[in-house]
Amino acid sequence: MSTTLLDSLIGRGSDGRPPELARRRRGSGDGGRSGSARRGARAHAPSVRDGGDTRASHTPVLAVELLEVLEPQPGQTAIDCTFGDGGHARLLAERLGATGTLVAIDRDPLAEERFAALAAEASCSMRFIRAGYAEALEMLAGEGLRADIAYFDLGMSSMQVDTRERGFSYSYDAPLDMRMDPSQPLSAREIVASWDERRIAQVLRDYGEERHAGAIAHAVVRRRAQAPIETTHELVETISSAIPAPARFAGGHPAKRSFQALRIAVNDELGQLDRALPLAWGLLREGGVLAGISFHSLEDRRVKRFFADLASGCICPPDLPVCVCGREPRAALVRRRSIVPSAAELEENPRSGSARLRAARKLTAEEDA
Ligand SMILES: C[S@@+](CC[C@H](N)C(=O)[O-])C[C@H]1O[C@@H](n2cnc3c(N)ncnc32)[C@H](O)[C@@H]1O
């Protein structure tokens, strides 16, 4: 599709971005978006903001590209599995029009507040489900909902990372928390206070790809034997003390990988994603599109493999003369490669640095939710 035609379809302005995006200010660059940030990006510079600013807003990442792959049409039904600040949802809602429906999911009560503001303005039918997206999608499947579009914008929102008292950021001194759903019992404080050394090391290794996982876990256990680790800065100090000086700032902030790992563990992010991808796929009608924006390789690998498996046909051994499996592709990849932010987006929003978008279109009418 030509850029001009696409521009007119999505109402993009002269800077190549939808007008709604032009009104949004930049996200503050804290490194809140998880994963390996673009080399040289300022994604890990501390962000300065006074107090717990619950009005922080989230700049939607790869928004133009997401609209391009989803191609929302008036009257369609879309599921936003990670509503956040509603940046993507707002763009979708405008295109679904008065006859369309947007179902929004988020486990964060702050997202529910933001939803109420959007629902008051939007012309399409809107519904919010406050739950983990795996549970919400299961519920929608039980209701028999069918959708044309479903998408995930994974990880945490700028609202979450910039609300310092929620303890997501190593840049702010705050209680160790990191819960997206503040009513769930498990917090980062709980993990740091009570999980055994091996389990903490495993989390840091598996979810943070932290080379010094064992030393950090050992330092945590040693320190908590003297006094509980209750704040982000106490944890940052403990992590830094366990990393050899030359390696301390080699890959960005020394606590970056450990904070990512703890956040993933607290919120069971990968378990939720593994459950939710097939559920979201199962809700799509034939021709529907599922898209995922991920921010680190642990998420992106899951989305990529899920789509690759759906898009693959015959799985018979190559030495069989004829196909006996009868397997047909159930999906077509919307793009063969992942879509990454443009130079303009990287410049405007350094937090988009590690984002990757993948999407697949459903080729069959099967119901497998
Ligand atoms: C990156 S933000 C989404 C931002 C949104 N697309 C926007 O434009 O404002 C991710 C959101 O997903 C939510 N989230 C993450 N994992 C979730 C899960 N398993 N279930 C429900 N919500 C989840 C977070 O609470 C957060 O608000």
The ligand as an ORCA input file, in Angstrom:
! r2SCAN-3c Opt
* xyz 0 1
  C       2.819     -1.236     27.505
  S       1.382     -0.968     28.404
  C       0.141     -0.752     27.181
  C       0.050      0.649     26.690
  C      -1.090      0.898     25.747
  N      -0.986      0.101     24.541
  C      -1.185      2.365     25.404
  O      -1.070      2.715     24.231
  O      -1.398      3.159     26.313
  C       1.016     -2.566     28.990
  C      -0.205     -2.633     29.845
  O      -0.549     -4.013     29.912
  C      -0.938     -4.334     31.205
  N      -0.641     -5.747     31.374
  C       0.562     -6.336     31.307
  N       0.445     -7.651     31.492
  C      -0.877     -7.893     31.675
  C      -1.642     -9.066     31.894
  N      -1.071    -10.267     31.971
  N      -2.978     -8.948     32.009
  C      -3.586     -7.735     31.920
  N      -2.907     -6.588     31.719
  C      -1.573     -6.670     31.599
  C      -0.147     -3.436     32.113
  O      -0.822     -3.254     33.330
  C      -0.024     -2.164     31.278
  O      -1.031     -1.260     31.617
*
